[in-house]
Amino acid sequence: IAMVDRESEFDSYAIGDQGRAFGLMQIHPRWHEGRMYKLQCWDLLDPYQNITVAVDFIAELLEIGDGTIEWVLMAYNGGEAYADRYSEWEEFTVLKPPSKLP
């Protein structure tokens, strides 16, 4: 849910990144054409199809990544090379959620 909020603020008709990213999870058809074909998801403004493509991509990133959700989130937004480069920084720290919410 946090990713949908960050990517589109829950606007299923969101079009971003200079008109190249669509829907709730801001899917780029150029990068995900094969995935869209495999899943038969063509309408990226349809929430179900958009989330289906995104979940498939996230599952792939979980398989190929370094095993951390941080890497997956960076790769989702910036690509695998971006995630590899920045996840190796010594200054890179993961913020832990509070143990108790107010």
C-alpha positions as CSV (number, residue, x, y, z in Angstrom):
1,I,0.0,0.0,0.0
2,A,2.9,2.4,0.8
3,M,4.3,1.9,-2.7
4,V,0.9,2.8,-4.3
5,D,0.8,5.9,-2.2
6,R,4.3,6.9,-3.1
7,E,4.0,6.1,-6.8
8,S,0.6,7.6,-7.5
9,E,-1.1,8.8,-4.3
10,F,-3.8,6.1,-5.1
11,D,-4.8,7.8,-8.4
12,S,-5.4,4.9,-10.8
13,Y,-5.4,7.5,-13.7
14,A,-2.0,8.9,-12.8
15,I,0.3,9.6,-15.7
16,G,3.8,10.5,-14.7
17,D,7.4,10.6,-15.8
18,Q,6.7,12.9,-18.8
19,G,3.8,10.8,-19.9
20,R,5.6,7.5,-19.9
21,A,4.5,5.9,-16.6
22,F,0.9,4.9,-16.0
23,G,-1.5,4.0,-13.2
24,L,-1.3,3.1,-9.5
25,M,2.3,1.7,-9.7
26,Q,3.5,4.0,-12.5
27,I,4.3,1.2,-14.9
28,H,6.5,2.0,-18.0
29,P,5.1,0.1,-21.0
30,R,8.5,0.4,-22.7
31,W,10.2,-1.6,-20.0
32,H,7.4,-4.0,-19.2
33,E,6.0,-4.8,-22.7
34,G,7.0,-8.5,-22.4
35,R,5.6,-8.8,-18.9
36,M,2.4,-7.1,-20.1
37,Y,2.1,-9.6,-23.0
38,K,2.8,-12.6,-20.7
39,L,0.1,-11.4,-18.2
40,Q,-2.3,-10.2,-20.9
41,C,-2.5,-6.8,-19.1
42,W,-2.7,-3.9,-21.6
43,D,-4.7,-1.3,-19.7
44,L,-2.3,0.1,-17.2
45,L,-5.0,2.6,-16.0
46,D,-7.1,-0.4,-14.8
47,P,-6.1,-0.9,-11.2
48,Y,-6.2,-4.8,-11.4
49,Q,-4.0,-4.9,-14.5
50,N,-1.6,-2.3,-13.2
51,I,-1.1,-4.1,-9.8
52,T,-0.8,-7.4,-11.6
53,V,2.1,-6.2,-13.7
54,A,3.7,-4.5,-10.7
55,V,3.5,-7.6,-8.5
56,D,5.0,-9.7,-11.2
57,F,7.9,-7.3,-11.5
58,I,8.4,-7.1,-7.7
59,A,8.4,-10.9,-7.5
60,E,11.1,-11.0,-10.1
61,L,13.2,-8.4,-8.2
62,L,12.8,-10.4,-5.0
63,E,14.3,-13.5,-6.8
64,I,17.2,-11.7,-8.4
65,G,18.1,-9.1,-5.8
66,D,20.2,-9.3,-2.7
67,G,17.4,-10.5,-0.5
68,T,16.5,-7.2,1.0
69,I,13.3,-5.2,0.6
70,E,15.4,-2.1,0.4
71,W,17.2,-3.4,-2.7
72,V,13.8,-4.3,-4.3
73,L,12.4,-0.8,-3.6
74,M,15.5,0.9,-5.1
75,A,15.4,-1.4,-8.1
76,Y,11.7,-0.8,-8.7
77,N,12.3,2.9,-8.9
78,G,15.8,3.2,-10.4
79,G,16.7,-0.1,-11.9
80,E,18.9,-3.0,-10.8
81,A,22.2,-1.1,-11.4
82,Y,21.0,1.8,-9.3
83,A,20.0,-0.5,-6.5
84,D,23.4,-2.4,-6.7
85,R,25.3,0.9,-6.6
86,Y,23.5,2.6,-3.7
87,S,22.9,-0.5,-1.5
88,E,26.6,-1.0,-1.2
89,W,27.2,2.5,0.2
90,E,28.6,2.3,3.7
91,E,26.5,5.3,4.6
92,F,23.4,3.5,3.5
93,T,21.4,2.6,6.5
94,V,18.0,1.1,6.8
95,L,15.6,2.9,9.1
96,K,13.9,0.4,11.4
97,P,10.2,0.9,12.2
98,P,9.3,1.9,15.7
99,S,8.7,-1.1,18.0
100,K,5.5,0.5,19.2
101,L,3.2,2.9,17.3
102,P,1.5,5.7,19.2
